[in-house]
């Protein structure tokens, strides 16, 4: 006898990765959802061919490899760049995981401004690194 399926959580089930990211953003009805939506839009502007994925129950943006992930916590949105340690960061956007040998991250808190031009440049640099 089969168990009845439980109700799917936002972003669960057979949805496409983009639909799961949409659902995640919608489920965050505060500044975190707005922030995640903004960085998603900036990523797509910087690299229109970016692939949206859903791994480890979080949004992932890839192009020739992972560019970054977008995790949400109670007090922050964390963008982890898979190969961030290899990227130049002249604007100093990385403010987390600075001791790592491979990854670097940006922790965004409520009220933080995002340097959109510098963020897009970082996304482009991550994509170029993956292509090299």
Residue pairs with C-beta under 8 A, 6 or more apart in sequence:
10 23
10 24
10 26
10 27
11 19
11 20
11 21
11 23
11 24
11 27
11 54
11 57
12 20
15 23
17 52
17 53
17 54
17 59
17 60
18 52
20 54
20 59
21 40
21 52
21 54
21 59
24 36
24 59
24 72
25 33
25 36
25 37
25 40
26 33
27 33
28 36
28 72
31 110
31 111
32 72
32 77
32 110
35 77
35 108
35 112
35 114
36 59
36 70
36 72
36 77
38 114
39 70
39 77
39 79
39 108
39 114
39 119
40 59
40 61
40 70
42 114
42 116
42 119
42 120
42 123
43 50
43 61
43 67
43 68
43 123
44 50
45 120
46 119
46 120
46 121
46 123
46 124
46 127
47 61
47 63
47 67
47 123
47 124
47 127
49 63
50 61
50 62
50 63
50 67
50 123
50 127
51 61
51 62
51 63
52 59
52 60
52 61
53 59
53 60
53 61
53 62
54 60
55 69
56 69
58 69
58 70
58 71
59 69
59 70
60 66
60 68
60 69
60 70
61 67
61 68
61 69
61 70
61 123
63 127
63 130
63 131
64 127
64 130
64 131
65 82
65 83
65 130
66 82
66 83
66 130
67 81
67 82
67 123
67 126
67 127
67 130
68 79
68 80
68 81
68 82
68 84
68 123
68 126
69 78
69 79
69 80
69 82
70 77
70 78
70 79
71 77
71 78
71 79
71 80
72 78
75 109
75 110
76 107
76 108
76 109
77 107
77 108
78 96
78 105
78 106
78 107
78 108
79 105
79 106
79 108
80 97
80 103
80 104
80 105
81 87
81 94
81 103
81 104
81 105
81 106
81 122
81 126
82 102
82 103
82 126
83 102
83 103
83 126
83 129
83 130
84 94
84 97
84 100
84 102
84 103
84 104
84 105
84 126
85 100
85 101
85 102
85 103
85 104
86 102
86 129
87 104
87 122
87 125
87 126
87 129
88 125
89 104
89 122
90 118
91 115
91 118
91 121
91 122
93 106
93 115
93 118
93 119
93 122
94 104
94 105
94 106
95 105
95 106
95 107
96 104
96 105
96 106
96 107
97 103
97 104
97 105
98 104
108 114
